[in-house]
Amino acid sequence: MATWSTEGVRTAERFSFWREVVCQTVLNVATESPPDRFQARIRGRSFGGLRFAAFDSTGHEIVRSPQHTSRFPDDHYLISLQRRGQSRIEQGGDAFALDPGEIALVDGQRPFRIGFPEAVSRVIAVIPRDTIDMRAPWLARTPARKISRASPYVDLARRHLLQLASEEESLGESEAVLLTDNLCNLLALASARDTAVTALRPQLQIEALLAFCRRHLSDPDLTPQRAAAGLGISVRTLHLRFESVGRSFSRWLLHSRLEACSRALRDPQQRACTVSEIAYRLGFNDLSHFNRAFRTRFDMTPGEWRHAPKPSFARPARAPRVASTRSGA
């Protein structure tokens, strides 16, 4: 993870420095409309064709013109997560505002303009086009798109983006590739507005199925029949998809509920809740069965688990980071 900052750069040179850094870490663009006192900081990492960055800055604009797309072709999508402030995105005649917590996909092959009217904080992933198009071919026919907040896949996609661009995460290439694959699956599902689950690739069906089950984890009546009906697939297809992840529906459901209960029992904000209240709230309807299953899974009763000290894992100390003022990685 490399870091660049305008701090320490002469005021008159900050904006040109920023343009070079953005071109190096994200995409070849022009930067416009700098304020009198421009400030920015960006950190970025790359793994082959994958690039991830997070930046904070005062207001300005980023423009990818037809000259950029012809001189510097880049067959990537830009996936951006707005953390603070607002972005105004224009591409292909469409325009929309991106507010905190929202995610947008922008086509790097086409010209675009992104304006930041005030101070912003954003996370960016630059992902090869074919990685997403093979999962979501419908995106190739549209300009920039905002992912709906109502999508059941947005929260997990947001967490993946934050992890990929985090200073605190020491990711290896294999971990980054796996997270990116999962992120692309989630974005494909979130953008498949009118696409039936049965028309999706098997891997996307698995993601959709697991997301549905997680959303209904607390429902004691969650069955293979109900999950299959909720996604418009057959029960046979449901069992085949679970077989492909090496676990039956019932085993996955029990494991997931026990994990959720274990986290709730250790949550200080849920100290006032009894063990039985937590178990019933997370889908168990037989307390004896819950206690036996919990003890088998964690080698202690739920009460013992709640009061046992949390295991601590010491992490090696890291060398202090030094912000770079170079324009290269």
C-alpha positions as CSV (number, residue, x, y, z in Angstrom):
1,M,0.0,0.0,0.0
2,A,1.6,3.3,-1.2
3,T,0.4,6.7,0.1
4,W,0.7,10.1,-1.5
5,S,-0.3,13.4,0.0
6,T,-0.3,17.1,-1.1
7,E,1.0,18.0,2.4
8,G,4.6,19.1,1.9
9,V,4.0,20.0,-1.8
10,R,4.1,23.7,-2.7
11,T,0.7,25.2,-3.0
12,A,1.1,26.2,-6.7
13,E,2.1,22.6,-7.6
14,R,-0.4,20.6,-5.6
15,F,-3.1,20.3,-8.3
16,S,-0.7,19.1,-11.0
17,F,0.8,16.7,-8.5
18,W,-2.6,15.4,-7.8
19,R,-3.4,14.8,-11.4
20,E,-0.3,12.7,-11.9
21,V,-1.0,10.7,-8.8
22,V,-4.6,10.0,-9.9
23,C,-3.4,8.9,-13.3
24,Q,-0.8,6.6,-11.7
25,T,-3.1,5.0,-9.1
26,V,-6.5,5.0,-10.8
27,L,-6.9,6.1,-14.5
28,N,-5.6,8.6,-17.0
29,V,-7.8,11.7,-16.5
30,A,-7.7,15.5,-16.3
31,T,-8.4,17.4,-13.1
32,E,-10.3,20.6,-13.1
33,S,-11.7,23.5,-11.0
34,P,-9.1,23.4,-8.2
35,P,-10.0,25.6,-5.2
36,D,-7.4,28.1,-3.8
37,R,-6.3,25.8,-1.1
38,F,-6.4,22.3,-2.6
39,Q,-5.6,19.4,-0.3
40,A,-5.7,15.6,-1.0
41,R,-4.4,12.3,0.2
42,I,-4.6,9.0,-1.6
43,R,-3.4,5.4,-0.8
44,G,-3.4,2.7,-3.4
45,R,-2.3,-0.9,-4.2
46,S,-2.4,-3.0,-7.3
47,F,-2.3,-6.7,-8.1
48,G,-1.7,-7.3,-11.8
49,G,-4.8,-5.7,-13.6
50,L,-6.5,-4.9,-10.3
51,R,-6.1,-1.5,-8.7
52,F,-7.6,-0.2,-5.5
53,A,-7.4,3.2,-4.0
54,A,-9.0,5.4,-1.3
55,F,-8.8,9.2,-1.2
56,D,-9.8,12.2,0.7
57,S,-9.8,15.7,-0.9
58,T,-11.3,19.1,-1.1
59,G,-13.7,19.8,-4.0
60,H,-12.6,19.5,-7.6
61,E,-13.6,17.6,-10.8
62,I,-12.1,14.6,-12.7
63,V,-12.7,14.4,-16.4
64,R,-11.9,11.5,-18.8
65,S,-12.3,13.0,-22.3
66,P,-12.5,11.4,-25.7
67,Q,-8.8,12.3,-26.1
68,H,-8.0,10.3,-23.0
69,T,-10.0,7.2,-24.2
70,S,-8.3,7.3,-27.6
71,R,-4.8,8.0,-26.4
72,F,-5.0,5.9,-23.1
73,P,-7.5,3.1,-23.7
74,D,-8.3,1.4,-20.5
75,D,-10.5,-1.7,-20.6
76,H,-11.7,-1.4,-17.0
77,Y,-14.7,-0.5,-14.9
78,L,-14.4,1.9,-12.0
79,I,-16.3,0.9,-9.0
80,S,-16.6,3.7,-6.5
81,L,-17.9,3.8,-3.0
82,Q,-18.8,7.2,-1.6
83,R,-17.8,7.5,2.1
84,R,-18.3,11.2,2.7
85,G,-19.5,14.2,0.7
86,Q,-21.2,13.8,-2.7
87,S,-20.1,12.9,-6.2
88,R,-21.9,14.0,-9.3
89,I,-21.3,11.5,-12.1
90,E,-22.0,12.1,-15.8
91,Q,-21.5,9.6,-18.6
92,G,-23.2,8.9,-21.9
93,G,-25.8,11.5,-21.4
94,D,-26.9,10.2,-18.0
95,A,-26.1,12.0,-14.7
96,F,-26.7,11.2,-11.0
97,A,-25.5,12.1,-7.6
98,L,-23.7,9.5,-5.4
99,D,-24.3,10.0,-1.7
100,P,-22.5,8.4,1.3
101,G,-22.8,4.7,1.4
102,E,-23.8,4.4,-2.3
103,I,-21.8,2.5,-5.0
104,A,-21.5,3.4,-8.7
105,L,-20.0,1.6,-11.7
106,V,-18.4,3.8,-14.4
107,D,-17.2,2.5,-17.8
108,G,-13.5,3.4,-18.2
109,Q,-13.8,3.0,-22.0
110,R,-16.2,5.9,-22.3
111,P,-15.7,9.6,-21.5
112,F,-17.0,10.7,-18.1
113,R,-17.0,13.6,-15.7
114,I,-17.1,13.3,-11.9
115,G,-17.5,16.4,-9.8
116,F,-16.9,16.8,-6.1
117,P,-18.7,20.1,-5.0
118,E,-17.2,19.8,-1.5
119,A,-14.8,17.8,0.5
120,V,-15.1,14.1,-0.2
121,S,-13.9,10.6,0.8
122,R,-14.1,7.8,-1.7
123,V,-12.9,4.2,-2.3
124,I,-12.2,3.1,-5.9
125,A,-11.7,-0.3,-7.4
126,V,-10.4,-0.5,-11.0
127,I,-11.4,-4.0,-12.4
128,P,-10.8,-5.4,-15.9
129,R,-14.0,-5.2,-18.0
130,D,-14.2,-8.9,-18.8
131,T,-14.1,-9.9,-15.1
132,I,-17.4,-8.1,-14.7
133,D,-18.9,-8.5,-18.2
134,M,-18.7,-12.3,-18.0
135,R,-20.9,-12.1,-14.9
136,A,-23.1,-9.2,-15.9
137,P,-23.1,-8.8,-19.7
138,W,-26.1,-6.3,-19.4
139,L,-23.6,-3.7,-18.0
140,A,-21.9,-3.4,-21.3
141,R,-25.0,-1.9,-22.8
142,T,-25.3,0.9,-20.2
143,P,-23.3,4.0,-19.1
144,A,-22.5,4.7,-15.5
145,R,-24.9,3.1,-13.1
146,K,-25.7,3.5,-9.4
147,I,-26.4,0.4,-7.3
148,S,-29.6,0.7,-5.4
149,R,-29.4,0.9,-1.7
150,A,-32.3,-1.4,-1.4
151,S,-30.3,-4.3,-3.0
152,P,-29.6,-7.1,-0.5
153,Y,-26.1,-7.4,-1.9
154,V,-24.9,-3.8,-1.3
155,D,-23.8,-4.1,2.4
156,L,-21.5,-7.0,1.6
157,A,-20.1,-5.4,-1.5
158,R,-19.4,-2.2,0.5
159,R,-17.4,-4.3,3.1
160,H,-15.4,-5.9,0.3
161,L,-14.5,-2.6,-1.2
162,L,-13.4,-1.2,2.2
163,Q,-11.3,-4.3,2.9
164,L,-9.6,-4.2,-0.5
165,A,-8.5,-0.5,-0.1
166,S,-7.8,-0.6,3.7
167,E,-4.5,0.5,5.1
168,E,-4.9,-2.1,7.9
169,E,-5.3,-5.1,5.7
170,S,-2.1,-6.9,4.5
171,L,-3.6,-8.6,1.5
172,G,-1.7,-11.1,-0.6
173,E,-2.5,-11.4,-4.3
174,S,-4.6,-14.6,-3.9
175,E,-6.6,-13.0,-1.2
176,A,-7.2,-9.8,-3.2
177,V,-8.2,-11.9,-6.3
178,L,-10.7,-13.9,-4.2
179,L,-12.2,-10.8,-2.6
180,T,-12.5,-9.2,-6.1
181,D,-14.2,-12.3,-7.5
182,N,-16.7,-12.1,-4.7
183,L,-17.2,-8.4,-5.2
184,C,-17.9,-8.9,-8.9
185,N,-20.4,-11.6,-8.1
186,L,-22.2,-9.2,-5.7
187,L,-22.2,-6.3,-8.1
188,A,-23.6,-8.5,-10.9
189,L,-26.4,-9.6,-8.6
190,A,-27.1,-6.1,-7.4
191,S,-27.2,-4.8,-11.0
192,A,-29.4,-7.6,-12.4
193,R,-32.6,-5.7,-12.1
194,D,-34.8,-7.7,-14.5
195,T,-32.7,-10.9,-14.8
196,A,-34.2,-14.1,-13.3
197,V,-31.9,-16.1,-11.0
198,T,-32.4,-19.1,-13.2
199,A,-30.7,-17.1,-16.1
200,L,-27.6,-16.4,-14.0
201,R,-24.4,-18.4,-14.0
202,P,-24.3,-21.1,-11.3
203,Q,-21.8,-19.2,-9.2
204,L,-24.1,-16.2,-9.1
205,Q,-27.0,-18.5,-8.2
206,I,-25.0,-19.6,-5.2
207,E,-24.3,-16.1,-4.1
208,A,-28.0,-15.2,-4.5
209,L,-29.1,-18.3,-2.6
210,L,-26.7,-17.6,0.3
211,A,-27.7,-14.0,0.5
212,F,-31.4,-15.0,0.6
213,C,-30.7,-17.5,3.4
214,R,-28.7,-14.9,5.4
215,R,-31.5,-12.4,5.2
216,H,-34.0,-15.0,6.5
217,L,-31.7,-16.6,9.0
218,S,-33.9,-15.7,11.9
219,D,-37.0,-17.3,10.4
220,P,-37.6,-20.7,12.1
221,D,-39.7,-21.7,9.1
222,L,-36.8,-21.2,6.6
223,T,-36.8,-24.5,4.6
224,P,-35.3,-25.5,1.2
225,Q,-38.8,-25.2,-0.3
226,R,-39.2,-21.6,0.9
227,A,-35.7,-20.6,-0.2
228,A,-36.1,-22.1,-3.6
229,A,-39.5,-20.5,-4.1
230,G,-38.1,-17.1,-2.9
231,L,-35.5,-17.3,-5.7
232,G,-37.6,-18.9,-8.4
233,I,-35.5,-22.1,-8.6
234,S,-36.3,-25.7,-8.0
235,V,-35.6,-27.5,-4.8
236,R,-33.3,-29.9,-6.7
237,T,-31.3,-26.9,-8.0
238,L,-31.0,-25.5,-4.5
239,H,-29.6,-28.8,-3.2
240,L,-27.2,-29.0,-6.2
241,R,-25.9,-25.5,-5.5
242,F,-25.3,-26.3,-1.8
243,E,-23.5,-29.5,-2.8
244,S,-21.1,-27.3,-4.9
245,V,-20.0,-25.5,-1.7
246,G,-19.5,-28.7,0.1
247,R,-22.3,-28.5,2.6
248,S,-26.0,-29.4,2.8
249,F,-28.7,-26.8,3.3
250,S,-29.4,-28.0,6.8
251,R,-25.8,-28.1,7.8
252,W,-25.2,-24.6,6.4
253,L,-28.2,-23.2,8.2
254,L,-27.2,-24.7,11.6
255,H,-23.6,-23.5,11.2
256,S,-24.7,-20.0,10.3
257,R,-27.2,-19.7,13.1
258,L,-24.7,-21.0,15.7
259,E,-22.1,-18.5,14.4
260,A,-24.7,-15.6,14.7
261,C,-25.6,-16.7,18.2
262,S,-21.9,-16.9,19.2
263,R,-21.4,-13.3,18.1
264,A,-24.6,-12.1,19.8
265,L,-23.6,-13.7,23.1
266,R,-20.3,-11.9,23.0
267,D,-21.8,-8.5,22.0
268,P,-21.8,-6.1,25.0
269,Q,-24.9,-4.3,23.6
270,Q,-26.8,-7.6,24.0
271,R,-25.9,-8.3,27.6
272,A,-29.4,-7.7,28.7
273,C,-30.8,-10.4,26.4
274,T,-31.0,-13.9,27.8
275,V,-29.5,-16.9,26.0
276,S,-32.9,-18.2,25.1
277,E,-34.0,-14.8,23.7
278,I,-30.9,-14.8,21.4
279,A,-31.5,-18.4,20.3
280,Y,-35.2,-17.8,19.5
281,R,-34.4,-14.5,17.7
282,L,-31.9,-16.2,15.4
283,G,-34.2,-19.0,14.3
284,F,-33.9,-21.8,16.9
285,N,-37.3,-23.0,18.1
286,D,-36.0,-25.8,20.4
287,L,-33.8,-24.7,23.2
288,S,-32.5,-28.2,24.1
289,H,-31.4,-28.7,20.5
290,F,-29.7,-25.3,20.5
291,N,-27.8,-26.0,23.7
292,R,-26.6,-29.4,22.4
293,A,-25.6,-28.1,19.0
294,F,-23.8,-25.1,20.5
295,R,-21.8,-27.2,22.9
296,T,-20.8,-29.6,20.1
297,R,-19.7,-26.6,17.9
298,F,-17.9,-24.5,20.6
299,D,-17.0,-27.1,23.3
300,M,-18.8,-25.1,25.9
301,T,-22.4,-24.1,26.9
302,P,-23.8,-20.8,25.6
303,G,-23.5,-19.4,29.1
304,E,-19.9,-20.4,29.5
305,W,-19.2,-18.9,26.0
306,R,-20.8,-15.6,27.0
307,H,-18.6,-15.2,30.1
308,A,-15.4,-16.7,28.8
309,P,-12.5,-14.3,28.0
310,K,-12.3,-13.6,24.3
311,P,-9.2,-15.2,22.6
312,S,-6.6,-12.6,21.6
313,F,-4.3,-12.9,18.7
314,A,-1.2,-10.8,18.8
315,R,-0.3,-9.1,15.6
316,P,3.3,-8.3,14.7
317,A,4.2,-4.7,15.0
318,R,4.4,-2.8,11.8
319,A,7.0,-0.3,10.7
320,P,5.6,3.3,10.6
321,R,4.3,4.4,7.2
322,V,5.9,7.3,5.5
323,A,3.8,9.3,3.1
324,S,5.3,9.7,-0.3
325,T,5.5,12.9,-2.3
326,R,6.6,11.1,-5.5
327,S,4.3,10.9,-8.6
328,G,5.1,7.2,-9.2
329,A,4.2,4.0,-7.4
